[in-house]
Amino acid sequence: MLKNILKKFFPLSVKVYAMGFTIVSFLLLISFLWFNFNKVNELQDKMNFENSILAKKELNQAISKSIQSAKNIATQLENWDETIQQLHNPVYYTYWRRNRALEAPFIENYFIALEIYNKNGNSISDKKHFPLLPSMNDSTLGSFVAKNNENLTLYFSLPIKESTNASEHDGYLAIELDLAMLLNDVQRFKLISSASLNFQINKNGSSEKTMGK
């Protein structure tokens, strides 16, 4: 009689119910895993987005510090008596820029070279040492990034004034710095690598926009 009652309420065999339970459990497990997978992806996307914002902030800080360091070196060179001497008497300028200028106490290891221009914006040397800056004027002052032999360099320029109270400048000064070394010197990167940085470079080899002044 009990057997008949069980057959009435449970007409299928135990194996069928067990199989159905297994399938339902499997589907629930798949649903659970899929739900958590999507949650993990959402969390990863959020972390990547936040890291990209922090990385941009980190890079902007490094660039600002780099420009400030370049400005500090250029300003000290501008105020150096020997720079003014070369501007007025450039007879030994080639030797000076290759030797004496590199030995100045305020020159850092990421410093590559400099160029001095007269009041008219022409180099005081017969040879143009900076092809990207063959001449200078007020509109070219500031800084930009260029690629030289696959290496990124930062150029920074400013006017030369013999007197701080002078209303007009007496010439121009431009310096060239190793950008990768400079960035590593001014910033301890956590989210990006200075070696992986890339800038939009024009056909002439310079960045489209100046980085700052």
C-alpha positions in Angstrom: 0.0 0.0 0.0 2.9 2.4 0.9 4.5 1.6 -2.4 1.3 2.5 -4.2 1.0 5.8 -2.3 4.7 6.7 -3.2 4.1 5.9 -6.8 1.0 8.2 -6.8 3.0 11.2 -5.4 6.4 10.3 -6.9 5.7 8.6 -10.2 9.3 8.9 -11.3 12.2 6.8 -10.1 14.8 8.1 -7.5 17.4 8.2 -10.2 15.4 10.6 -12.3 14.9 12.9 -9.3 18.5 12.6 -8.4 19.5 13.5 -12.0 17.1 16.5 -12.0 18.5 17.7 -8.7 22.0 17.4 -10.1 21.0 19.4 -13.2 19.3 22.1 -11.2 22.3 22.4 -8.8 24.7 22.6 -11.7 22.6 25.4 -13.3 22.6 27.3 -10.0 26.3 26.9 -9.7 26.9 28.1 -13.3 24.6 31.1 -12.5 26.5 31.9 -9.3 29.9 31.6 -11.1 28.7 33.8 -14.0 27.3 36.4 -11.6 30.6 36.6 -9.7 32.6 36.6 -12.9 30.7 39.7 -14.0 31.2 41.3 -10.6 34.9 40.7 -10.8 35.1 42.2 -14.3 33.2 45.2 -13.2 35.5 45.6 -10.2 38.6 45.2 -12.5 37.2 47.8 -15.0 36.6 50.2 -12.1 40.1 49.7 -10.8 41.7 50.1 -14.3 39.7 53.3 -14.7 40.8 54.7 -11.4 44.4 53.6 -12.0 44.4 55.4 -15.4 43.2 58.6 -13.7 46.0 58.2 -11.1 48.5 57.4 -13.8 47.6 60.6 -15.7 47.9 62.6 -12.5 51.3 61.0 -11.8 52.5 61.9 -15.3 51.2 65.4 -15.1 53.0 65.9 -11.9 56.2 64.5 -13.3 56.0 66.8 -16.4 55.4 69.8 -14.2 58.4 69.0 -12.1 60.5 68.3 -15.2 59.6 71.7 -16.7 60.4 73.4 -13.4 63.8 71.6 -13.2 64.6 72.7 -16.8 63.6 76.2 -16.0 65.8 76.2 -12.9 68.9 75.1 -14.9 68.1 77.5 -17.7 67.7 80.4 -15.3 71.0 79.7 -13.6 72.7 79.5 -17.0 71.1 82.8 -18.0 72.4 84.5 -14.9 75.9 83.0 -15.2 78.6 85.5 -16.0 80.2 83.2 -18.5 76.9 83.0 -20.5 76.8 86.7 -20.8 80.5 86.8 -21.9 79.8 84.3 -24.6 76.9 86.4 -25.8 79.2 89.4 -26.3 82.3 87.5 -27.4 81.6 84.1 -28.9 85.1 83.4 -30.1 85.5 80.3 -28.0 81.8 79.5 -27.8 82.1 76.0 -29.4 84.8 74.9 -26.9 82.9 76.6 -24.0 79.5 74.9 -24.7 81.2 71.5 -25.0 83.4 71.8 -21.9 83.0 74.7 -19.5 79.2 74.8 -19.7 79.0 71.1 -18.8 81.2 71.6 -15.8 79.0 74.3 -14.2 78.0 73.3 -10.6 74.3 73.5 -11.3 74.3 71.2 -14.3 72.6 67.8 -13.7 73.4 64.4 -15.3 70.3 64.6 -17.6 71.7 67.8 -19.2 72.8 67.3 -22.8 73.6 70.6 -24.4 72.8 74.3 -24.8 72.6 76.9 -27.4 72.9 80.7 -27.2 71.2 83.1 -29.6 71.8 86.8 -30.1 69.2 89.5 -29.8 68.0 88.9 -33.3 67.4 85.2 -32.5 70.3 83.8 -34.5 72.8 81.3 -33.0 76.0 83.0 -31.9 77.8 80.0 -33.6 78.2 79.5 -37.3 77.0 75.9 -36.8 73.4 75.4 -35.7 73.6 72.8 -32.9 69.9 72.5 -32.5 68.3 71.7 -35.9 64.8 72.0 -34.3 65.6 75.5 -33.0 67.7 77.1 -35.8 66.6 80.5 -34.6 64.7 82.0 -31.7 62.0 84.5 -31.1 59.4 85.3 -28.4 56.9 82.9 -30.0 59.2 79.9 -29.7 60.0 80.4 -26.0 58.9 77.6 -23.7 59.3 73.9 -23.9 58.6 70.9 -26.1 59.5 67.3 -26.5 61.4 65.9 -29.4 62.7 62.5 -30.5 66.5 62.2 -31.2 67.7 58.8 -32.2 64.7 57.1 -30.6 65.4 59.0 -27.3 63.0 61.6 -26.0 64.5 65.0 -25.2 63.1 68.0 -23.6 63.9 71.5 -25.0 63.5 74.6 -22.8 64.2 78.1 -23.8 64.0 81.6 -22.2 65.3 85.1 -23.0 68.6 86.4 -21.7 68.6 89.7 -19.8 71.8 91.2 -18.4 69.8 93.2 -15.9 66.7 91.9 -14.1 65.2 95.3 -14.6 65.8 95.4 -18.3 62.7 95.8 -20.4 64.2 94.1 -23.4 66.2 91.0 -23.7 69.8 90.7 -24.9 69.5 87.2 -26.4 68.0 83.8 -26.0 69.1 80.5 -24.3 67.9 77.0 -25.1 68.8 73.8 -23.3 68.4 70.1 -24.2 67.7 67.5 -21.6 67.3 63.7 -21.6 63.6 63.4 -20.8 63.7 59.8 -19.4 66.5 60.6 -17.0 64.9 63.8 -16.0 61.5 62.2 -15.3 63.1 59.5 -13.2 65.1 62.1 -11.3 62.0 64.3 -10.4 59.4 61.6 -9.9 59.3 58.1 -8.3 56.8 56.4 -10.6 54.4 53.8 -9.1 51.8 53.3 -11.9 53.7 54.0 -15.1 57.2 53.6 -16.5 59.1 56.5 -17.9 60.6 54.2 -20.6 57.2 53.5 -22.0 56.1 57.1 -22.4 55.1 58.3 -25.9 54.4 61.7 -27.2 52.7 62.9 -30.3 55.6 63.9 -32.5 55.4 65.9 -35.7 57.2 65.1 -38.9 59.8 67.6 -38.0 60.6 65.6 -34.9 59.0 67.8 -32.2 55.9 67.5 -30.1 52.7 69.2 -31.5 52.3 71.4 -28.4 54.7 72.9 -26.0 54.6 71.3 -22.6 54.6 74.6 -20.8 56.6 77.7 -20.1 
